[in-house]
Amino acid sequence: MSKIRDILGKIFSKPIHLALFSAILSLFTLVGYNIPLMKGVIESTEQGANGILIVCSIAIILVAVHMLLIYLLIYLGRIVGKIIIAISLLFNALALYFINSYEVLITSEMMGNVFNTRYSEASGYFSLSGVLYFLLLGVVPCLWLFMAKIERGKLKHLLLTSLTSILIIVGVGVANLNNTLWIDRNVPRLGSIILPWSYTVNTVRYYNSWKRLNAKEILLPDATIKNDNKEVCVVIIGESARSKNFSLYGYERETNPLMKQDSVTALRAESAATYTTAGVKAIIDHKATDKLYEILPNYLYRGGVDVVWRTNNWGEPPLHIADIEKVADLKAKYPNANPNYDGILVEGLAERIALSDKNKVFIVLHTSTSHGPTYYKKYPAEFEKFTPVCTTVEMAEADQQELINAYDNTILYTDYIIHSAIEELRTLKDWRSTLLFVSDHGESLGENNLYMHGMPKSMAPREQFDIPFIVWLSDSERTIKDVECAEQYHVFHTVLNALSIESEIYNPEHNLIND
């Protein structure tokens, strides 16, 4: 240990000029954090002199920009500047881990997932390699940043370094004026893996969209309840469930044995987006919009419907209802239920409906059953039918079949949850019941080396937006319309019909039930 201290003492006792320090750290940023970017650039360029120009230009611009910013932050900001740089180094290490391990693109939508993910879910993403990324690519360069004796130099050094960096950036930009078409075509994808810019810019974009979303909601026209008949509608929001792995949609494995006995209708459907917040909003919105209109639970509650939201997930817009039940609430109410799995959301469902003091009841069960990467933790042991299962969070290193096995077990458990809810509704003989199951988005399981979800829909594979949309009706005289492809926005209008709600914004074309 003493020898190590002596070596470190000699290294850090020698002063280093800020220009050299900035150059070394900017080169480290290129080599340490932006290899995925450079690989993407190389793969997207043609062979020849112009391809070499593009690759070299991007590397030079990255080094010049980072050198300029590092120099300015340390020269002008001193310790504050170092703290800002250190934070970016730590975030770079984490972002690189996710890019390499899960093939993610760091878009504004992905930053929304980051900010809305609970600690219990976030901790499931990390492994030993994640810790090593954080230590070696985050903590170690931070130690050098704070321990190095940096000579800031005179003002003329600042001006010379800044001018040189700016001239290099401008010169390289001018040299690539003929490559604007390549830039327009590739920036949306490659820009999402430039570190630290991808998460910095997209955090700002997400924050701005969040501010707009959380403005006061726009109220919809008042709704009217048409009759006094007892009617209940249950909407189960699935998490990361893709239709490809449902046997109801032709999957060769029997993942839906119970629903096949329940006379359900499985509609082909696509999600509005590939991430939770947008998917959930679409399910409870009356149309595709970026504005915050009054969402279905709030609208029905204001109109006199008994509304219940039971959740083991997150991502919904602000709820203005009286009865929101999380897992802890349900565990307190039903102490014998297992709080580790989504089955607790169905606990006492029929009793809750029967005890309602209103004749119209709307219940949402927001599940998390197929949320990765720890699929194997999302279902009880008795549902582990497909084995062996993947137990690592490093999905890119996992055996794909084991990953699919674990995921298929979550679909098998989803089948059980939906069936259990249907069985609860069957006991309510005096009620006309409707059940809808629709997922927030789909999931990639290694196809094309992609995992989980969150890619922009324009670039996402079908696995991330082909979703199950399942309908069950207690009244055999009612039928389901034959639609080519259902949308999540069909839920809003189908629920209004199921509960005999009259409204100016009701769209009969988006109602899926023939009365």
CORTATA-V891945 format. One record per pair of residues at least 6 apart in sequence whose C-alpha atoms are under 8 Angstrom apart, sorted by the first residue. I is the first residue (numbers start at 1). J is the second residue. D is the distance in Angstrom with one decimal. If there is no record, write none. Layout:
# CORTATA-V891945
I | J | D
I | J | D
This chain:
# CORTATA-V891945
12 | 147 | 6.4
12 | 148 | 5.2
12 | 149 | 6.5
13 | 148 | 7.6
13 | 149 | 6.8
14 | 149 | 6.8
15 | 148 | 7.2
15 | 149 | 4.7
15 | 150 | 5.7
15 | 151 | 6.4
16 | 148 | 7.4
16 | 149 | 6.2
16 | 150 | 5.0
16 | 151 | 5.9
17 | 150 | 5.7
17 | 151 | 4.6
17 | 152 | 6.4
17 | 153 | 7.1
18 | 71 | 6.6
18 | 75 | 7.9
18 | 150 | 5.7
18 | 151 | 5.6
18 | 152 | 5.2
18 | 153 | 7.1
19 | 67 | 8.0
19 | 71 | 6.7
19 | 161 | 7.1
21 | 150 | 7.5
22 | 66 | 7.9
22 | 67 | 5.1
22 | 68 | 7.7
22 | 70 | 5.7
22 | 71 | 5.7
23 | 63 | 7.5
23 | 67 | 5.5
25 | 67 | 7.5
26 | 62 | 7.8
26 | 63 | 5.2
26 | 64 | 7.6
26 | 66 | 5.2
26 | 67 | 5.3
26 | 70 | 7.7
27 | 63 | 5.9
29 | 63 | 7.9
29 | 66 | 7.9
29 | 195 | 8.0
30 | 59 | 7.2
30 | 62 | 6.9
30 | 63 | 6.7
32 | 137 | 7.1
33 | 92 | 6.5
33 | 93 | 7.1
33 | 96 | 6.2
33 | 195 | 6.4
34 | 193 | 7.6
34 | 194 | 6.4
34 | 195 | 6.4
36 | 99 | 7.9
36 | 100 | 7.7
36 | 193 | 7.2
37 | 190 | 6.2
37 | 193 | 5.9
37 | 194 | 6.2
38 | 55 | 7.2
38 | 59 | 7.7
40 | 190 | 6.7
41 | 54 | 8.0
41 | 55 | 6.3
41 | 190 | 7.4
42 | 51 | 7.7
42 | 55 | 6.4
44 | 186 | 7.6
45 | 51 | 5.2
45 | 54 | 7.6
53 | 176 | 8.0
54 | 176 | 7.4
54 | 179 | 8.0
57 | 172 | 6.0
57 | 173 | 8.0
57 | 176 | 8.0
60 | 169 | 7.9
60 | 172 | 7.9
61 | 168 | 7.5
61 | 169 | 5.6
61 | 172 | 7.2
64 | 165 | 5.3
64 | 166 | 7.7
64 | 168 | 7.0
64 | 169 | 6.7
65 | 165 | 7.0
65 | 169 | 7.4
67 | 165 | 7.6
68 | 161 | 7.2
68 | 162 | 5.9
68 | 165 | 6.1
70 | 85 | 7.3
71 | 158 | 7.6
72 | 158 | 7.6
73 | 80 | 7.9
73 | 81 | 4.4
73 | 82 | 7.1
73 | 85 | 7.9
74 | 80 | 7.9
74 | 81 | 5.0
74 | 82 | 6.0
74 | 152 | 7.9
75 | 81 | 8.0
75 | 152 | 6.0
75 | 158 | 7.7
82 | 145 | 7.1
82 | 146 | 7.2
86 | 138 | 7.9
86 | 142 | 5.4
86 | 145 | 7.5
88 | 196 | 6.4
89 | 137 | 7.4
89 | 138 | 5.3
89 | 139 | 7.9
89 | 141 | 7.4
89 | 142 | 7.1
90 | 134 | 6.6
90 | 137 | 7.4
90 | 138 | 4.3
90 | 139 | 6.7
90 | 142 | 7.9
91 | 138 | 7.5
91 | 196 | 7.6
92 | 137 | 8.0
92 | 138 | 7.3
92 | 195 | 6.1
92 | 196 | 5.9
93 | 133 | 5.7
93 | 134 | 5.3
93 | 137 | 5.3
93 | 138 | 5.3
94 | 130 | 7.4
94 | 133 | 6.9
94 | 134 | 6.1
94 | 138 | 8.0
95 | 195 | 7.9
96 | 133 | 7.9
97 | 130 | 6.1
97 | 133 | 6.3
98 | 104 | 6.5
99 | 105 | 6.9
99 | 193 | 7.5
101 | 394 | 5.8
101 | 395 | 6.5
101 | 396 | 5.5
101 | 397 | 7.8
102 | 394 | 7.5
102 | 395 | 6.5
102 | 396 | 6.3
102 | 450 | 6.8
102 | 451 | 5.5
102 | 452 | 7.5
103 | 449 | 7.1
103 | 450 | 5.6
103 | 451 | 6.5
104 | 450 | 7.7
104 | 451 | 7.7
104 | 454 | 7.5
104 | 455 | 7.2
105 | 189 | 7.3
105 | 192 | 5.3
105 | 193 | 6.1
105 | 454 | 7.7
105 | 455 | 6.3
106 | 192 | 4.8
106 | 193 | 6.1
106 | 198 | 5.9
106 | 199 | 6.1
106 | 202 | 7.5
107 | 192 | 5.6
107 | 198 | 7.0
107 | 199 | 7.3
107 | 202 | 5.8
107 | 455 | 7.8
107 | 456 | 7.7
108 | 199 | 7.8
108 | 202 | 4.4
108 | 203 | 6.2
108 | 205 | 5.9
108 | 206 | 5.1
109 | 206 | 7.0
109 | 275 | 6.9
109 | 454 | 6.7
109 | 456 | 7.7
110 | 275 | 7.6
110 | 454 | 5.8
110 | 455 | 7.7
111 | 199 | 7.0
111 | 202 | 6.6
111 | 203 | 6.0
111 | 206 | 6.7
112 | 203 | 7.9
112 | 206 | 6.2
112 | 277 | 7.7
113 | 275 | 7.1
113 | 276 | 7.3
113 | 277 | 7.6
116 | 314 | 7.2
116 | 315 | 6.6
117 | 314 | 7.7
124 | 373 | 7.0
124 | 374 | 6.4
124 | 393 | 6.9
125 | 373 | 6.5
125 | 374 | 7.8
125 | 393 | 5.6
125 | 394 | 7.8
126 | 393 | 6.7
127 | 392 | 7.9
127 | 393 | 6.6
127 | 394 | 7.1
191 | 197 | 8.0
191 | 198 | 6.2
192 | 198 | 4.9
192 | 199 | 7.7
212 | 291 | 7.6
212 | 292 | 7.9
213 | 290 | 7.7
213 | 291 | 6.6
213 | 292 | 5.5
213 | 317 | 8.0
214 | 292 | 7.3
214 | 317 | 7.8
214 | 318 | 7.6
215 | 292 | 7.3
216 | 292 | 7.5
217 | 292 | 5.0
217 | 293 | 5.2
217 | 294 | 5.6
218 | 292 | 6.2
218 | 293 | 4.5
218 | 294 | 5.6
219 | 293 | 6.2
219 | 294 | 5.1
219 | 299 | 8.0
220 | 293 | 7.0
220 | 294 | 6.0
220 | 299 | 7.3
220 | 505 | 7.5
221 | 503 | 6.8
221 | 504 | 6.4
221 | 505 | 7.1
222 | 303 | 6.9
222 | 503 | 6.7
223 | 299 | 7.9
223 | 300 | 7.7
223 | 303 | 5.6
223 | 501 | 6.5
223 | 502 | 5.7
223 | 503 | 4.8
223 | 504 | 7.7
224 | 303 | 6.8
224 | 501 | 5.7
224 | 502 | 5.0
224 | 503 | 6.5
225 | 303 | 7.7
225 | 304 | 8.0
225 | 499 | 7.9
225 | 500 | 6.1
225 | 501 | 4.8
225 | 502 | 6.2
226 | 500 | 5.6
226 | 501 | 6.0
226 | 502 | 6.4
227 | 500 | 6.9
228 | 359 | 6.2
229 | 359 | 6.3
229 | 360 | 7.8
229 | 431 | 7.8
230 | 359 | 4.5
230 | 360 | 6.0
230 | 430 | 6.9
230 | 431 | 4.9
230 | 432 | 6.3
231 | 359 | 6.3
231 | 360 | 5.2
231 | 361 | 6.5
231 | 431 | 5.3
231 | 432 | 4.7
231 | 433 | 5.9
231 | 498 | 7.2
231 | 499 | 5.7
232 | 353 | 7.7
232 | 359 | 8.0
232 | 360 | 5.8
232 | 361 | 4.7
232 | 362 | 5.8
232 | 363 | 7.9
232 | 431 | 6.8
232 | 432 | 6.3
232 | 433 | 5.0
232 | 434 | 6.4
232 | 498 | 7.6
232 | 499 | 6.6
233 | 361 | 6.5
233 | 362 | 5.1
233 | 363 | 6.4
233 | 433 | 5.8
233 | 434 | 4.7
233 | 435 | 5.7
233 | 436 | 7.8
233 | 495 | 6.6
233 | 498 | 6.6
233 | 499 | 6.9
234 | 362 | 6.0
234 | 363 | 4.8
234 | 364 | 5.8
234 | 365 | 7.5
234 | 433 | 7.9
234 | 434 | 6.3
234 | 435 | 4.8
234 | 436 | 6.3
235 | 362 | 7.9
235 | 363 | 6.3
235 | 364 | 4.8
235 | 365 | 6.3
235 | 435 | 5.8
235 | 436 | 4.8
235 | 437 | 5.8
235 | 438 | 7.7
236 | 364 | 5.8
236 | 365 | 4.7
236 | 366 | 6.0
236 | 367 | 7.2
236 | 418 | 7.7
236 | 435 | 7.6
236 | 436 | 6.1
236 | 437 | 4.7
236 | 438 | 6.5
237 | 280 | 7.6
237 | 364 | 7.3
237 | 365 | 6.2
237 | 366 | 4.8
237 | 367 | 6.0
237 | 437 | 6.0
237 | 438 | 5.4
237 | 439 | 5.4
237 | 440 | 6.6
238 | 366 | 6.7
238 | 367 | 5.5
238 | 368 | 6.7
238 | 369 | 7.3
238 | 370 | 7.8
238 | 437 | 6.8
238 | 438 | 5.8
238 | 439 | 4.0
238 | 440 | 6.0
239 | 276 | 7.7
239 | 366 | 8.0
239 | 367 | 6.1
239 | 368 | 5.0
239 | 369 | 6.1
239 | 370 | 5.6
239 | 371 | 6.0
239 | 439 | 5.6
239 | 440 | 5.8
239 | 441 | 6.9
239 | 442 | 7.9
240 | 368 | 7.9
240 | 370 | 5.4
240 | 371 | 5.7
240 | 439 | 6.5
240 | 440 | 6.5
240 | 441 | 5.3
240 | 442 | 4.7
240 | 443 | 5.4
240 | 452 | 7.9
240 | 453 | 7.8
241 | 370 | 6.0
241 | 411 | 7.3
241 | 439 | 5.7
241 | 440 | 7.7
241 | 441 | 6.7
241 | 442 | 5.2
241 | 443 | 6.6
241 | 467 | 6.4
241 | 468 | 7.1
242 | 439 | 7.5
242 | 441 | 7.1
242 | 442 | 4.3
242 | 443 | 6.0
242 | 463 | 6.4
242 | 464 | 7.1
242 | 465 | 7.4
242 | 466 | 5.9
242 | 467 | 4.6
242 | 468 | 6.3
243 | 249 | 6.4
243 | 442 | 7.6
243 | 466 | 6.0
243 | 467 | 4.7
243 | 468 | 4.6
244 | 250 | 7.8
244 | 251 | 6.3
244 | 463 | 7.2
244 | 466 | 7.5
244 | 467 | 7.9
245 | 251 | 5.5
245 | 253 | 7.9
245 | 255 | 7.4
245 | 408 | 6.7
245 | 411 | 7.3
246 | 254 | 7.9
246 | 255 | 5.9
246 | 256 | 6.4
246 | 411 | 7.0
246 | 468 | 7.7
247 | 253 | 6.2
247 | 254 | 5.5
247 | 255 | 5.5
247 | 256 | 5.7
248 | 256 | 6.5
248 | 260 | 7.2
248 | 266 | 6.6
249 | 266 | 7.2
255 | 408 | 6.7
255 | 409 | 7.6
255 | 411 | 6.1
255 | 412 | 4.7
255 | 415 | 7.2
256 | 411 | 7.6
256 | 412 | 6.1
256 | 415 | 5.3
257 | 415 | 7.4
258 | 415 | 6.4
258 | 416 | 6.6
258 | 419 | 6.1
259 | 415 | 6.2
259 | 416 | 7.9
259 | 418 | 7.4
259 | 419 | 5.9
262 | 419 | 7.3
262 | 422 | 7.8
262 | 472 | 7.8
263 | 472 | 7.0
264 | 470 | 6.6
264 | 471 | 5.6
264 | 472 | 4.8
264 | 473 | 7.7
265 | 470 | 5.6
265 | 471 | 5.2
265 | 472 | 6.5
265 | 480 | 7.4
266 | 468 | 6.9
266 | 469 | 5.9
266 | 470 | 4.5
266 | 471 | 6.6
267 | 468 | 6.8
267 | 469 | 5.2
267 | 470 | 6.2
267 | 471 | 8.0
267 | 483 | 7.6
267 | 485 | 7.1
267 | 486 | 6.6
268 | 466 | 7.8
268 | 467 | 7.3
268 | 468 | 6.6
268 | 469 | 6.6
268 | 484 | 7.0
268 | 485 | 5.2
268 | 486 | 6.1
269 | 466 | 6.1
269 | 467 | 5.5
269 | 468 | 6.2
269 | 469 | 6.0
269 | 485 | 4.9
269 | 486 | 4.4
269 | 487 | 5.7
269 | 488 | 7.8
270 | 441 | 8.0
270 | 465 | 5.4
270 | 466 | 4.8
270 | 467 | 5.5
270 | 485 | 7.1
270 | 486 | 6.7
270 | 487 | 5.8
270 | 488 | 7.4
271 | 279 | 6.5
271 | 439 | 7.6
271 | 440 | 6.5
271 | 441 | 5.4
271 | 442 | 7.7
271 | 465 | 5.0
271 | 466 | 6.6
271 | 467 | 6.4
271 | 487 | 6.5
271 | 488 | 6.1
272 | 278 | 7.2
272 | 279 | 6.0
272 | 282 | 6.5
272 | 441 | 7.9
272 | 465 | 7.5
272 | 487 | 7.4
272 | 488 | 6.9
273 | 279 | 5.6
273 | 440 | 8.0
273 | 441 | 6.6
273 | 456 | 7.5
273 | 457 | 5.9
273 | 465 | 6.8
274 | 440 | 7.6
274 | 441 | 5.1
274 | 442 | 6.8
274 | 453 | 5.9
274 | 454 | 5.0
274 | 455 | 6.4
274 | 456 | 6.9
274 | 457 | 6.2
274 | 460 | 7.8
274 | 464 | 5.9
274 | 465 | 6.0
275 | 440 | 7.2
275 | 441 | 6.3
275 | 453 | 6.5
275 | 454 | 5.0
275 | 455 | 8.0
276 | 315 | 6.1
276 | 440 | 5.8
276 | 441 | 6.9
277 | 314 | 8.0
277 | 315 | 4.5
277 | 316 | 6.1
277 | 317 | 7.8
278 | 440 | 7.9
279 | 439 | 7.9
279 | 440 | 4.4
279 | 441 | 6.2
279 | 488 | 7.8
280 | 315 | 6.8
280 | 316 | 5.9
280 | 440 | 5.5
281 | 295 | 7.8
281 | 316 | 6.3
281 | 317 | 6.6
282 | 288 | 6.9
282 | 488 | 5.7
282 | 489 | 5.8
283 | 438 | 7.9
283 | 440 | 7.5
283 | 488 | 4.7
283 | 489 | 5.6
283 | 490 | 7.8
283 | 491 | 6.0
283 | 492 | 7.0
284 | 295 | 5.5
284 | 296 | 5.0
284 | 297 | 7.4
284 | 488 | 8.0
284 | 489 | 7.2
284 | 491 | 6.9
284 | 492 | 5.8
285 | 293 | 7.3
285 | 294 | 7.6
285 | 295 | 5.3
285 | 296 | 6.3
285 | 489 | 6.2
285 | 492 | 6.3
286 | 295 | 7.4
286 | 296 | 7.5
286 | 489 | 5.9
286 | 490 | 7.9
286 | 492 | 5.5
286 | 493 | 7.0
286 | 505 | 7.8
287 | 489 | 5.7
288 | 489 | 7.2
295 | 317 | 7.8
296 | 492 | 6.3
297 | 307 | 6.4
297 | 319 | 7.2
297 | 320 | 7.8
297 | 321 | 7.2
297 | 362 | 7.8
298 | 319 | 6.3
298 | 320 | 5.4
298 | 321 | 6.1
300 | 306 | 7.8
300 | 307 | 7.1
300 | 362 | 7.9
301 | 307 | 5.8
301 | 320 | 8.0
301 | 321 | 6.2
305 | 358 | 7.0
305 | 359 | 7.8
305 | 360 | 5.3
305 | 361 | 5.8
305 | 362 | 6.9
306 | 356 | 7.3
306 | 358 | 6.2
306 | 360 | 6.2
306 | 361 | 4.7
306 | 362 | 6.1
307 | 321 | 6.9
307 | 322 | 7.7
307 | 323 | 6.7
307 | 361 | 6.0
307 | 362 | 4.8
307 | 363 | 5.8
308 | 321 | 7.8
308 | 322 | 7.8
308 | 323 | 5.1
308 | 324 | 6.0
308 | 325 | 7.6
308 | 361 | 8.0
308 | 362 | 6.4
308 | 363 | 4.7
308 | 364 | 6.3
309 | 323 | 6.4
309 | 324 | 4.8
309 | 325 | 6.1
309 | 363 | 5.9
309 | 364 | 4.9
309 | 365 | 6.4
309 | 366 | 7.6
310 | 324 | 6.0
310 | 325 | 4.7
310 | 326 | 5.8
310 | 327 | 7.8
310 | 345 | 6.2
310 | 363 | 7.6
310 | 364 | 6.0
310 | 365 | 4.9
310 | 366 | 6.2
311 | 324 | 7.9
311 | 325 | 6.4
311 | 326 | 5.1
311 | 327 | 6.7
311 | 345 | 7.0
311 | 364 | 7.9
311 | 365 | 5.8
311 | 366 | 4.6
311 | 367 | 6.3
312 | 326 | 6.2
312 | 327 | 6.0
312 | 342 | 6.7
312 | 345 | 7.8
312 | 366 | 6.1
312 | 367 | 5.5
312 | 368 | 6.2
313 | 366 | 6.1
313 | 367 | 6.0
313 | 368 | 5.7
327 | 339 | 6.3
327 | 344 | 7.3
327 | 345 | 7.5
328 | 339 | 7.6
330 | 344 | 7.1
330 | 345 | 7.4
330 | 347 | 7.9
331 | 337 | 6.4
331 | 338 | 7.6
331 | 339 | 6.2
331 | 344 | 7.7
334 | 347 | 7.3
334 | 348 | 8.0
337 | 344 | 5.9
337 | 347 | 7.3
338 | 344 | 6.3
340 | 378 | 7.9
341 | 369 | 7.5
341 | 378 | 6.3
341 | 379 | 6.2
341 | 380 | 7.2
342 | 367 | 5.9
342 | 368 | 6.9
342 | 369 | 6.4
342 | 417 | 7.6
343 | 417 | 5.9
345 | 365 | 6.3
345 | 367 | 7.8
346 | 365 | 7.7
346 | 417 | 7.2
346 | 420 | 7.0
346 | 421 | 5.9
349 | 421 | 7.4
349 | 424 | 6.4
349 | 425 | 7.9
350 | 424 | 5.2
350 | 425 | 6.0
350 | 427 | 7.1
350 | 428 | 6.8
353 | 361 | 6.9
354 | 428 | 7.3
360 | 499 | 6.2
361 | 499 | 7.8
368 | 378 | 7.9
369 | 375 | 7.8
369 | 378 | 5.4
369 | 379 | 7.2
369 | 410 | 6.0
369 | 411 | 7.9
369 | 413 | 7.7
369 | 414 | 6.8
370 | 378 | 6.8
370 | 407 | 6.6
370 | 410 | 5.5
370 | 411 | 7.1
371 | 378 | 7.7
372 | 452 | 6.6
373 | 392 | 8.0
373 | 393 | 5.4
373 | 395 | 7.1
373 | 452 | 7.4
374 | 391 | 6.9
374 | 392 | 7.3
374 | 393 | 6.2
375 | 406 | 5.6
375 | 407 | 5.6
375 | 410 | 6.7
376 | 389 | 6.8
376 | 390 | 7.0
376 | 391 | 6.5
376 | 406 | 5.2
376 | 407 | 7.4
376 | 409 | 7.8
376 | 410 | 7.7
378 | 410 | 6.4
379 | 409 | 7.2
379 | 410 | 6.0
379 | 413 | 6.2
383 | 409 | 6.1
383 | 410 | 7.9
383 | 412 | 6.8
383 | 413 | 6.2
384 | 406 | 7.6
384 | 409 | 5.6
385 | 409 | 6.4
386 | 405 | 5.1
386 | 406 | 7.0
386 | 408 | 7.1
386 | 409 | 6.4
387 | 402 | 6.9
387 | 405 | 5.9
387 | 406 | 7.4
388 | 402 | 5.6
388 | 405 | 6.8
388 | 406 | 7.9
389 | 402 | 4.4
389 | 403 | 6.1
389 | 404 | 7.8
389 | 405 | 5.4
389 | 406 | 4.8
390 | 398 | 6.7
390 | 399 | 7.1
390 | 402 | 4.7
390 | 403 | 4.8
390 | 405 | 7.5
390 | 406 | 6.1
392 | 398 | 6.8
395 | 403 | 7.7
395 | 446 | 7.9
395 | 451 | 7.1
396 | 446 | 7.4
396 | 449 | 7.3
396 | 451 | 7.7
400 | 445 | 7.2
400 | 446 | 6.5
403 | 445 | 7.0
404 | 445 | 6.7
418 | 437 | 7.6
422 | 435 | 7.3
422 | 472 | 7.7
425 | 433 | 6.5
426 | 474 | 7.1
432 | 474 | 6.2
432 | 475 | 6.5
433 | 473 | 6.1
433 | 474 | 5.2
433 | 475 | 7.4
433 | 498 | 8.0
434 | 471 | 7.5
434 | 472 | 5.9
434 | 473 | 4.8
434 | 474 | 6.4
434 | 498 | 6.6
435 | 471 | 5.8
435 | 472 | 5.1
435 | 473 | 6.5
436 | 469 | 7.2
436 | 470 | 5.7
436 | 471 | 4.7
436 | 472 | 6.6
436 | 491 | 7.8
437 | 468 | 7.4
437 | 469 | 5.7
437 | 470 | 5.0
437 | 471 | 6.5
438 | 467 | 7.2
438 | 468 | 5.8
438 | 469 | 4.6
438 | 470 | 6.5
438 | 488 | 7.3
439 | 467 | 5.9
439 | 468 | 6.3
439 | 469 | 7.2
440 | 467 | 7.9
441 | 453 | 7.8
441 | 464 | 6.1
441 | 465 | 5.3
441 | 466 | 7.4
441 | 467 | 6.2
442 | 453 | 6.9
442 | 463 | 5.7
442 | 464 | 3.9
442 | 465 | 4.8
442 | 466 | 5.9
442 | 467 | 5.6
443 | 451 | 7.1
443 | 452 | 4.8
443 | 453 | 5.3
443 | 463 | 5.6
443 | 464 | 4.5
443 | 465 | 7.6
444 | 450 | 5.8
444 | 451 | 4.6
444 | 452 | 4.7
444 | 453 | 6.2
444 | 461 | 7.8
444 | 463 | 5.6
444 | 464 | 5.9
445 | 451 | 5.1
445 | 452 | 6.4
452 | 464 | 7.7
453 | 464 | 5.8
454 | 464 | 7.8
457 | 465 | 7.6
469 | 486 | 7.4
471 | 480 | 7.9
473 | 479 | 8.0
477 | 515 | 7.4
478 | 513 | 6.9
478 | 514 | 5.7
478 | 515 | 5.0
479 | 513 | 5.9
479 | 514 | 5.1
479 | 515 | 6.9
480 | 512 | 5.8
480 | 513 | 4.7
480 | 514 | 5.8
481 | 512 | 5.3
481 | 513 | 5.8
481 | 514 | 6.1
489 | 510 | 7.4
490 | 510 | 4.8
490 | 511 | 6.0
490 | 512 | 6.9
491 | 510 | 7.9
491 | 511 | 7.6
493 | 506 | 5.8
493 | 507 | 6.2
493 | 508 | 7.1
493 | 510 | 5.8
493 | 511 | 5.0
494 | 510 | 6.9
494 | 511 | 4.2
494 | 512 | 5.6
494 | 513 | 6.6
495 | 511 | 7.9
496 | 502 | 7.2
496 | 506 | 7.3
497 | 511 | 6.8
497 | 513 | 7.6
498 | 513 | 7.9
